[in-house]
């Protein structure tokens, strides 16, 4: 959110793909509730073995990965790393 807190976009791509965009307004939540939720994220709700589904690629490999995505052949998550 370097550019600010506003999100200026259309929901049309979500509709086309049958996706839902959900959000939670936690600004008015009590701090104890927030602490409990963040504690759950780091313990009982923590995703196990998430790094096993992340593939590291370089910027040079990005075009090939985009082709996989467009063809529906990409599995897991892709993280772009650079030195």
N, C-alpha and C positions, 0 to 999 in steps of 0.2 A: 504494500500500500504506500509506496514511496510518493506517488503522485497525489495522494489525498485519500479521503474516506469515501468519496462518491464513486458509484459504479454506473457509468453511462453506457447501457447496452440494450439490446433487444432480446425479448424472450423467444423470438421466432425460431432460432436454432434449437432450443429446447423442445418446442412444440413439434418441429419436424422430426426429431429423433425420439419422441415419446418420453422425454425425460422430465423430471420434476426438480425444481430448485427450491430447497427448503432452507430456512434460516431461523435462528432463535434470537430474540431480543433479550439479552441477559443483563442489560444495563441496570435495570431496576431490581435484579435478584439480590438477595442477601449475600454478603461475602461468605458466610458459612456454607451456603448452597454451592457457590462457585468453587470453594475449596474442596468440597466433597466430590464434585464432578471432575475436577482436575486430578484429584487423587485416584478416582476410578480409571481415568484415562491412562494413568501411569501404572496401574496394578491390574485389577480384575477385567478391565475393558481393553487392556493392551493387546495389540495384534502380535501374535507369536510368529516368528520366522518371516516377518515382512520383508527383510532384506533379501531373502531367497527369491523373491519375485521382482527384484529391481535389477535391471540390466544397465550397466554403465557404458556409455558410448562417448565418442569424441564428436566435435562439430563436423568433422569430415564424414562421419558415419551417419549423420542425421538424414541426408536425402534417402538413403536406403531404408532407414527406419520409417520415414514418412510414407514411402511406397508400401511397406508392410501394413501400416495403419490403414491406408486408403484401400488396400485389397482385403482388409479384415483378417490379416494374418499375424498381427502383433498381439502378444500375450504378456500380461504383467505390466510393470511400470518401467519407464525408461528415464534415466537420469543422465543429463549431459554434463560431462566433467571436462575440465580444461586445466592446463598448467599455467 
